[in-house]
């Protein structure tokens, strides 16, 4: 059998896995959820979940990948033949996500061009974002992003993914820290003489806001944090199983899991410091309530008010977002490619070539979902969505909690936690959080995932009434 390609070592794997985990979700979704969900309260809940649920899901996926040496579909089949269907479901998640991730990447590319070619004034116009995405010409930006992703995956694990991740991740970290420090130095004086500073914005971000907290509100914040964790860590979508299958046996998985957790959470936390104080200084508390529009609507206004420095920060910020989107997009396509290579016994270049054509078409269709193929569909969670939202809902809100639920039953009660522990203790390394893992996978995860699944499908609201 042909030797499977893999990562050169621990650093290559950690940077690639962290690159997959650190995506647009960290830079865009995390700060707006923190602003919406009581600042420090959301941060505390999220941190607890990362160290318990996140750790359990990440450990499970990576250990399954390395132990079986296969991608999702065949990894689950290798564990139990009857559970191959779970591998197929897991494979479906990146298949769906890939249809729209390059579309978001394309939006980011558009904003990079706005700041490179002008002062950023264009981005401040009230309908800049909506008129861009509802114009058929927006499709070209998404196609360029998709092509770039395909090119890197085409070059393989070590020469493509690892090389790009080793360059992008350190640069991304430096950029995030730089803008975060800059955000804290900002201040503005309002017409009535009050001064708003970045440090005041930092306090709002870090201080737990418990006003009007009820059991239901606390549960909602916890569920927000939980769903963010899925986006953030790339778990329950087969990506970490695929990456795990590329990891050499001498790599200490315990260390690797901790490093990925730390990098991912660190970037998300810093993204909040980068964005929330800046938005507070120039737009006050109202600006922080922008929700999903924070990145493409509120932030350009903040950058514009900074003058020339704002244009520079705008270029760096959207470059940063493009890097984050690219590393995540690569991991999604890699997961699909790896599964298809195993399914159809084809080599990488041919597989990537065929998938690229399919996804260039899919990307075009989803990008045109705001213009040529515009639809409005009511979703079970109460929101109304276009093509992109529908794909996002099925993959992230429906499939991922369902997969995590079934996976915890398979590992916790059928394979038993010791099956994972063996892989974590390879070469005599100590699995320090073994007890925590056993309790989480057997008892806590099935309950949490059932609640999350019921909430995201709208059933929980029926019970709450």
N, C-alpha and C positions, 0 to 999 in steps of 0.2 A: 504493500500500500504506500502511496506517495506521502511523504512527510508533510503534515499540516503546517502551514505558515503560522507564525506567532510573534508575540512581542519579544524584544531582545532581553528584557528583564523587568525588575520591579518598577523602576522609574518610568519606563516606557508605558507599562500597563497602567500605572496610577494616573499619569498625565492624560492618557487616552480615555480612561474610564471617567476621570474628573471632567475632561473635556466634553464627554457625552452628557454627564450629569449637569454641568454648568451650561445652561442654555438661556434662551430668551426668557424662560420662566423665572430665573433668578433675578434678571435685570429689570423685568417689567412687571411680572405677576406678583412677585414677593413684596416689593415696596407698596404696590397699591392695596394688597390685602392687609399689610401691616397698618397702612393709613386708615383703612376702613374698619379694621377689627381691634381698635383700642391700643395701637402701638405696642408697648412693652408686654401687654397681656398676650398678644398674638406671638411675640418673640419667645416668651417663656414656654407657651404650649408647644410651639414648633420645635424648640430645642429638646424638650422632653420626648416628643414624638420621634425626632431624628435619632436620639440615643436608644430608643426602644424599638419602635416599629420600623424605622428606616434601617437600623442596624440589622434587624431580623431579615427583612426583605433583601437587602444588599448581600448579606452573608449567604442566604439561601441561593440566590441566582448565581453568584460567582462560584460557589462551591459545586453546584450542580454542573455548571459549565466545565470546570476543570476536571471533576471526577469522571464525567462521562466522555469528555473530549468532543462533545457534539453541540450543534446549535439546537434551539428550542424543540423543534418537532421530534427529532430523534433522541434528544436528551430525555424527554419524558417517556418515550417509548422504551429507552434502555432501562429506565427505572421500573416501569410496569407497563406491559403491552397495552392493557386496557386504558391507560391514561394518555395514550398518544393524542387523543382529542384535545387535551389541555395544551399540548405543544402546538397544535394547529391554531387554537384560539390565541395563544401567545404570539404566534407568527402573524396573526391577523392585525395585531395592534400596530407594529411598525408599517405594515402594508397600508393601513389607513392613514397613519400620521404622515407618511411620506408624501401623500397626495397634497398636503397643504403646508408642510413646514417650509418648503422652498418659496411658497407664496409670501410668507411673513419675511423670509430672508430678502425677497425682492423689494418689499416695502422699505426695509432698512437700507438697501442699496440706493433707492430713490432719495432717501433723506441724506445719504452721504453726498450724492451729487448736488443736492440743494445747497449744502454747506461748502462744498468744494468750489462750486461755480458762482456762488453769490454770498450775500451777507447773512443769509438765513431768514431774510424778511418774508420770502415766499412761504416758508413753513408756518409763519404766524397767522396768515390769512385764515379766517374762521372755517372755511370749507376746504382748506388745502388737502387734508387727508381724505375726506370723503370724495372730493372731486377726482383725486388721483386714483383711488381704488375702483371708482365707478366708471373710469375711462378704460376702454379696451386696450389702450397702449400700455397700461400698467403690466400687462402680461410679459413684456420683454424683459423687465427687471427680474421677474421670477424665473424665467427660463435661463437667464445668465447664471443665477444663483444655483439652479438645479444642475446646470452643466458643470460648474466648478466642483460641486459635491461629487458628481459622477467621476470626474477626472481623478480626484484624490483616491476614491475607493478602487478605481480601475488599477491604480499603482500598488495595491496590496496593503498588507498589515504593517510590515516594518518600514517599507520604503514610502508608503502613502500616509496611512493613518497616524502611525507613531511619530514619523518625522514632522508632520504638520502640527500634531498636538504638542510635541516637545517645544516647538517654537511658539505656538499661539498661547498656551496656558500661562507661561511666565509673563509674557507681554500683557495678557489680559489682566493678570493680578496687579502688575505695576500700574496699569491704566486706572483700574478701579480704585486703588489706594490713592493715586494722585488726584483724581476728581473728588473723592470723598474728603480729602484734606482741604481742597479748594472750596468745596461746598460750605465747610464749617467757617471759613473766613469771610463769607458774604454778609453784607448788611445793607439795609435800605431805610431811608427816612420817609415816612408817609406825609401826606399834606397836613395832617393834624399834629405833626411833630413826633409821633411815636416811632421808635426805632425797632425794626425787626432784624434779628441776627440769625445766622446759621446755627449758632449754639442753642438758641431758643428752640429752633426746629429739631435739633438733636434730642433735646429734653422731651419734646412731644413724641418723638419716635421711640425713645427708650422707656419712658415712664408708663407703667401699666395704667390704663384708663378703665376704672371699674364703674363709671357712672352708668346707671340703668342696667346693670348686669342681672340677667335672670338665668335660670337653668337652661332655657331654650336658646338664649343668646350665647351662653358659654358653649353649648353643644354645637351651635352653628359655627362659632370661631374655630372650635376643635376640628370640625369637618372641613372647613376652609384650609386649615393648616395641614390636615391629612391629605387632601387632594393636591395641595401644593407639593407635598412630599413625593407623590407619585411622579409629577411632572419633573420635579427637581432631580431625583436620584436615578431616573431611567430604569426603575424597577418594574417587574411584572409586564414587561413588553419584550422579553427575550434578548434584549441588547446585552445585558450584563451576563447572561448565560453564554452568548456568543463570545464576548470578550473574555469571559472566564475560561472558555475552551482554548484560547490562545495563550494562556498563562503557563509558564514552565513550572514543573513540580518543585523547584527549589525556591520559589517565591513564597514569602511568608504572607499568607492571605489575611491573617489577623491585622498585621500592620497596614496592609494595602486597604482593607475595609475602613480602618480608622482614618487613614490619610484621605480617602475619597470623601468620607463624611465631613472631615474638617475643611477640606478645600471647597466643597459644594456649599456648606452652611456658611463658611467665611465669606464667600463671594456674595451670597444672597444678603447677608447681614450688612456687608460693606455697600452693596447696591442701595440699600435703604438709607445709609448715611450719605451716599452720593446724591440721591434724588430728593428725599423728603425735606431736609433743611433748605435746599435750593428752592424747591417749590413753595415752601412756607415763607421764605424771605420775600419772594416776588408776587406770590398769589395768595398768601395767607392760608387759613384753614380751608377756605372754599376750594382753593386750587388742589388741595390734597384729596378732595372728594371726587376727583375726575374719573376714578375707576379705571377700566381698561384703556381709556383714552390718554392715560398719564404719559405714556412714552411718545406718542405721535402728535398729541394736541397740547398738553400742558407744558412739557419740557421744552419744546421749541420756543414757546413764549418766554420761558425763564431764560433760555440762552440769549434770546434777542435783547432782553433787558440788561444783559451783562455787557453789551457793546461788542467791541472787537474780540475781547477775551471770550465772549460767549460763542462767537463763530468758531474759535479754536476748540473750545470745550465741546461744541456741537459735533465737529468733525471727529474728535477723539471718542466721544460717547457713542456715536453711531458706528464707528469702526469697531469699537468694543462689542457692541450689540451684534455686528456682522460676524465677528470672530466667534462669539458665543453661539450664534445660530448655526454657523458653519460646522463647528465641532459636533453639535448635536445632530445636525442633518446627516453628517458623515456616518455617525454611529447607527442611525436609523437605516440608512441605505445598506450599510455593512451587514447589519443583522438580516435583512431580506436577502442580500447576495449570498451570505454564508448558508442560509437555509436552502436557497434554490440550488446552490452548488451541490449540497448533500442530496437533495431530492432528485435532481436530474442528472447527477454525476457529470457536471460540466465544469470546465475550468473558469477561473476568475474573469479573464478579459472578455470572453464570450458572454458570460452571465451578466456582467456589469453593462456590457454594450446593449443587450436586449432590454434589461431593466431600465436603462437610461432612456431609451426610446419610449417605453411605456410611461415612465414618470414625467418625461417632458410633456407628453400629451395630457396626463392627469393634472400636472401643475397648471397647464394652460386652461383646462376646463374649470378648475377651482378658482384660479385668478379671475376668470371671466364670470364667476358666480355673482359678482357685484354689478355686472353690466349685461353682457349678452345672455347669460344663463341665470339671470336674477330670479330667485324664488324666496318665499317666506314660509317657513314651516314651524309650527308650534312643537316645542320639545317637552318631554315628560317632566323636566325640572322647572317648567313654567316659563322658560325664555323662548324667544322667537329667533330662528336662525336661518342663515344663508347656507350655501353648500359647505363652506369652510367650517361653520359652527356645527353642522350635522356630523361631519367626519370627526371633529374634535369631541363631540358629545359621545358618539358610539365608542371611540377608542379610549378616551380618558375617563369619562364618567360612568360608562356602562361596563366595558370589557375589563379594564384594569382592576377595579375592586373585586370583580367576579373571579378573575384569574388568581389574585392574591388569596382570596377565600379558599378556592379549590386547592391551591398550592399548599396552603397551611394545613389543610386536611390530609393531603397526600404525604407531606413530610412529617407532620406531627403525629399522625395516627396510623399510617400504613408503612412508610419506610422507616419511621421513628427518627427522632433528632440525632441519635448516635451516628446515623448514616452521613449526616453533614459534618458532625463533630470530628469524625475520622479524617475527613479531608482538611479540616481546619488544624488538626493536630499532626499533620504530615511532617516528617523530618524532626519529630520530637518537639515541635513548637507548642506553646501552651495556649489553649483556647480560653482566655481569661473570662470572657462573658458567657461561658457555657451554660451555667445555671439560668441566667437571664434568657438565653436563647431558647432553652427547653420550655420555660414557662410561657414565653411569648408565642412560640410556634404552636404549642399544643392548646393553650387556653385563651390567651388574650387576642391573638390574631383572628381566629374564626369569628369572635364576637364583634371586634372593631370593623372587620371587613363586611360583615353582614349589615351592620348599621350604615356604613358608608354606601354600600350597594343600594340599600333601601332608600337612602336619602337622595342619591344621585338619580335614581329612577322615578322619584316622586312619590314612592309608596309611604315613606316615613311621614310626609306631610298629611297623608290620609289618616295615619294612626294618631298623629298629634292633635288632629281636629277634635 
